[in-house]
Amino acid sequence: QVKELGAVVYNCSCLAEDLGKIFEAYWALGVPGASIPAPWPDNYSTAFNAETPLQLALNDTAAAVYFSSSPPPLCAAGRTGDLDALLSVIDGAEAFVDVAVMSYLPSTEFSRPERFWPAIDDRLRKAVVERGVRLRLLAGCWRHSRASMFPFLKSLAAVADNRTRYHVEVGGVLYLKPGKATFLCILDSSTDFPPRNSPAGTSNWSGDYFERTAGSALVVAQPGAGAGTFRERLRDAFERDWGSPYSVDIGDAQSWGSRCGPR
């Protein structure tokens, strides 16, 4: 079982219609013999993206919102790609980056031969080293987790050192179904970045999900603060899981071994 996080937006036809364009692209490619058009017809294009987001009020707080999409061949004119959106938000972080994702791999996961894919990993390290950003990352820990993920997580955590003063914490989170210890619920993709931007997306953080898998993300920027903002709701969910008894530090080899198997 997988623990998911979703977003519901009411009474906003502009946003619904824009998300509908992504769905219609998938639908058009689902018929026998379909091929990806280049370029996509104008009716799939969007005016809302990282440069010109939709301005609206979410929970009575001003917000700038857009949908990104992946992979790039499925992005019609005007659509910001998932990877570009994510890297832009990481680059804009000034104080902290909190990440919760089921799979974190600076490589391809399903493509053969396997390729090194450090696009996100490099930007996270750059944020920590060059701007002093605090990084906390939760990755999924279950029987389907790839063994190759854990050395990468340990490498990222190793950036933190008392001498460097870099602040990086990496952990895994798992959820045991009551009375059924063999079933696990994993925290899936959500992210929370200050000072304003908060993306929540469908992609795991490995190369295939951005290059070969259809997915999308909702990116919300809200300059205001408060319990009802999208960012604060994401942050509350992250803090709950980060501080839960199911979160295990990557450096605690004994706990990892007992809960996830040898890594």
C-alpha positions as CSV (number, residue, x, y, z in Angstrom):
1,Q,0.0,0.0,0.0
2,V,1.2,3.5,-0.8
3,K,0.4,6.6,1.1
4,E,-0.6,9.4,-1.3
5,L,-1.0,13.1,-0.9
6,G,-3.4,15.0,-3.2
7,A,-4.7,18.5,-3.8
8,V,-8.3,19.5,-4.6
9,V,-9.2,22.9,-6.0
10,Y,-12.8,24.0,-6.1
11,N,-14.5,26.7,-8.2
12,C,-11.7,27.4,-10.5
13,S,-12.6,26.5,-14.1
14,C,-9.4,28.1,-15.5
15,L,-7.2,25.7,-13.6
16,A,-9.5,22.7,-14.3
17,E,-9.4,23.4,-18.0
18,D,-5.6,23.7,-18.0
19,L,-5.2,20.4,-16.3
20,G,-7.8,19.0,-18.7
21,K,-5.4,19.8,-21.6
22,I,-2.8,17.5,-20.1
23,F,-5.4,14.8,-19.7
24,E,-6.6,15.3,-23.3
25,A,-3.0,14.8,-24.5
26,Y,-2.8,11.5,-22.8
27,W,-6.2,10.6,-24.2
28,A,-5.2,11.4,-27.7
29,L,-2.2,9.1,-27.5
30,G,-4.3,6.3,-26.2
31,V,-5.8,5.3,-29.5
32,P,-4.3,2.6,-31.6
33,G,-1.6,3.9,-33.9
34,A,-1.3,7.2,-32.2
35,S,2.0,9.2,-32.4
36,I,3.3,12.2,-30.5
37,P,2.7,15.3,-32.7
38,A,5.5,17.8,-33.1
39,P,4.4,20.4,-32.5
40,W,1.2,19.8,-30.6
41,P,-1.9,21.6,-32.0
42,D,-2.7,25.0,-30.5
43,N,-5.7,23.6,-28.5
44,Y,-3.2,21.8,-26.2
45,S,-1.1,24.9,-25.5
46,T,-1.2,26.9,-22.3
47,A,-0.7,30.4,-21.1
48,F,0.1,29.3,-17.5
49,N,3.6,28.4,-16.7
50,A,6.6,29.3,-14.6
51,E,6.9,32.7,-16.3
52,T,3.2,33.5,-16.4
53,P,1.4,31.6,-13.7
54,L,-2.4,31.8,-13.1
55,Q,-3.2,34.5,-10.5
56,L,-6.0,33.5,-8.2
57,A,-6.9,33.2,-4.5
58,L,-6.5,29.8,-2.7
59,N,-8.2,29.7,0.6
60,D,-8.5,33.4,0.6
61,T,-4.8,33.9,0.0
62,A,-3.3,35.3,-3.2
63,A,-1.5,32.7,-5.2
64,A,0.3,32.1,-8.5
65,V,-0.3,28.6,-9.8
66,Y,0.6,26.5,-12.8
67,F,0.8,22.8,-13.9
68,S,4.0,21.4,-15.1
69,S,4.2,18.2,-17.1
70,S,6.6,15.4,-18.2
71,P,8.1,14.0,-20.3
72,P,9.1,16.9,-22.6
73,P,7.6,15.4,-25.8
74,L,4.2,15.6,-24.1
75,C,4.5,19.3,-23.2
76,A,2.6,21.5,-25.7
77,A,3.6,25.1,-26.3
78,G,3.8,27.2,-23.1
79,R,3.9,24.2,-20.8
80,T,6.8,24.1,-18.2
81,G,8.4,20.7,-17.9
82,D,8.4,19.0,-14.6
83,L,12.1,18.9,-14.3
84,D,12.5,22.6,-15.2
85,A,9.8,23.5,-12.6
86,L,11.4,21.5,-9.9
87,L,15.0,22.7,-10.5
88,S,13.7,26.3,-10.6
89,V,12.1,25.9,-7.2
90,I,15.2,24.3,-5.7
91,D,17.3,27.1,-7.1
92,G,15.0,29.7,-5.5
93,A,15.1,28.1,-2.0
94,E,16.8,30.5,0.5
95,A,16.4,28.7,3.9
96,F,15.3,25.1,3.6
97,V,14.3,22.3,1.2
98,D,12.0,19.6,2.6
99,V,11.4,16.6,0.3
100,A,9.3,13.5,0.7
101,V,9.4,11.1,-2.2
102,M,9.0,7.3,-2.6
103,S,12.1,6.8,-4.7
104,Y,15.3,8.9,-4.9
105,L,17.8,7.8,-7.5
106,P,20.4,10.0,-9.3
107,S,20.2,7.5,-12.2
108,T,17.7,5.9,-14.5
109,E,15.6,3.3,-12.8
110,F,14.1,1.2,-15.7
111,S,16.1,2.1,-18.8
112,R,18.9,-0.2,-19.9
113,P,21.7,0.4,-19.9
114,E,21.4,2.3,-16.6
115,R,22.6,5.9,-16.8
116,F,23.9,8.3,-14.2
117,W,21.3,11.1,-13.9
118,P,22.4,13.7,-11.3
119,A,20.2,16.6,-12.4
120,I,18.3,16.9,-9.1
121,D,21.0,15.6,-6.8
122,D,23.5,18.2,-8.1
123,R,21.0,21.1,-7.5
124,L,20.3,19.9,-3.9
125,R,24.0,19.7,-3.1
126,K,24.6,23.1,-4.7
127,A,21.8,24.7,-2.6
128,V,23.3,23.2,0.6
129,V,27.0,24.2,-0.2
130,E,26.6,27.5,-1.9
131,R,23.6,29.0,-0.2
132,G,23.6,27.3,3.2
133,V,20.1,25.8,2.6
134,R,18.9,23.2,5.1
135,L,17.9,20.0,3.4
136,R,15.7,17.2,4.8
137,L,14.8,14.3,2.7
138,L,12.4,11.4,3.3
139,A,12.6,8.4,1.0
140,G,10.4,5.3,1.0
141,C,11.7,2.2,2.7
142,W,9.9,-1.0,1.7
143,R,10.5,-4.3,0.1
144,H,10.3,-2.8,-3.4
145,S,12.9,-0.1,-2.7
146,R,15.9,-0.5,-5.0
147,A,19.1,-1.4,-3.2
148,S,21.0,1.2,-5.3
149,M,19.0,4.0,-3.8
150,F,20.6,3.7,-0.3
151,P,24.2,4.4,-1.3
152,F,23.0,7.6,-3.0
153,L,21.1,8.6,0.1
154,K,24.1,8.0,2.3
155,S,26.3,10.0,0.0
156,L,23.9,12.9,0.2
157,A,23.7,12.7,4.0
158,A,27.6,12.6,4.1
159,V,27.6,16.2,2.9
160,A,26.7,17.3,6.4
161,D,29.7,17.5,8.8
162,N,30.5,19.4,11.9
163,R,33.4,21.0,10.1
164,T,31.5,22.1,7.0
165,R,28.4,23.3,8.9
166,Y,26.3,22.0,6.0
167,H,22.9,20.9,7.2
168,V,21.6,17.7,5.5
169,E,19.4,15.1,7.1
170,V,18.2,12.0,5.2
171,G,15.7,9.4,6.5
172,G,13.3,6.8,5.3
173,V,9.7,6.5,6.3
174,L,7.5,3.4,6.3
175,Y,4.0,2.7,7.5
176,L,3.0,-0.7,8.8
177,K,-0.7,-1.6,8.4
178,P,-2.1,-2.4,11.9
179,G,-1.9,-6.1,12.5
180,K,-0.4,-6.8,9.1
181,A,3.3,-6.1,9.3
182,T,3.9,-7.4,5.8
183,F,2.0,-4.5,4.3
184,L,3.7,-1.1,4.0
185,C,2.4,2.3,3.1
186,I,5.0,4.6,1.7
187,L,5.0,8.4,1.6
188,D,4.8,9.4,-2.0
189,S,5.8,12.5,-3.9
190,S,5.3,15.8,-2.2
191,T,7.7,18.7,-1.7
192,D,7.8,21.9,0.3
193,F,10.2,24.8,-0.6
194,P,10.4,28.2,0.9
195,P,10.2,31.1,0.7
196,R,7.1,30.9,-1.5
197,N,7.0,28.0,-4.0
198,S,5.5,24.7,-3.2
199,P,5.3,22.0,-5.8
200,A,3.4,18.7,-5.4
201,G,3.9,16.2,-8.1
202,T,3.4,12.6,-9.3
203,S,7.0,11.7,-10.2
204,N,9.5,9.8,-8.2
205,W,13.0,11.4,-8.3
206,S,14.8,9.3,-10.8
207,G,15.6,10.0,-14.5
208,D,12.9,7.8,-16.1
209,Y,10.1,9.6,-14.3
210,F,11.1,12.9,-15.9
211,E,12.3,11.6,-19.3
212,R,10.0,8.6,-20.1
213,T,7.0,8.6,-17.8
214,A,3.9,10.8,-18.0
215,G,3.3,12.9,-14.9
216,S,2.4,16.3,-13.7
217,A,2.9,18.7,-10.8
218,L,0.9,21.5,-9.2
219,V,3.2,24.4,-8.4
220,V,1.9,27.1,-6.0
221,A,3.5,30.3,-5.0
222,Q,1.9,32.2,-2.1
223,P,3.7,35.2,-0.6
224,G,1.4,35.2,2.4
225,A,1.7,32.9,5.4
226,G,-0.9,31.1,7.5
227,A,-2.4,27.8,8.4
228,G,-4.6,27.7,5.4
229,T,-1.9,28.2,2.7
230,F,-0.9,25.4,0.4
231,R,2.7,25.6,1.6
232,E,1.8,25.3,5.3
233,R,-0.5,22.3,4.6
234,L,2.3,20.6,2.8
235,R,4.7,21.5,5.6
236,D,2.4,20.2,8.3
237,A,2.2,16.8,6.5
238,F,6.0,16.7,6.1
239,E,6.6,17.6,9.8
240,R,4.1,14.9,10.9
241,D,5.9,12.2,9.0
242,W,9.4,13.5,9.7
243,G,8.8,13.3,13.5
244,S,6.8,10.1,13.4
245,P,8.1,6.8,14.9
246,Y,8.1,5.4,11.4
247,S,10.9,7.8,10.2
248,V,14.4,6.3,10.4
249,D,17.7,8.2,10.1
250,I,19.8,6.9,7.2
251,G,22.8,6.6,9.6
252,D,20.9,4.2,11.9
253,A,22.0,1.0,10.1
254,Q,20.4,-1.2,12.7
255,S,17.0,0.3,12.3
256,W,17.2,0.3,8.5
257,G,18.2,-3.3,8.5
258,S,15.4,-4.4,10.9
259,R,12.7,-2.5,9.0
260,C,13.8,-2.5,5.4
261,G,16.2,-5.4,5.2
262,P,20.0,-5.2,4.7
263,R,21.0,-2.1,2.7
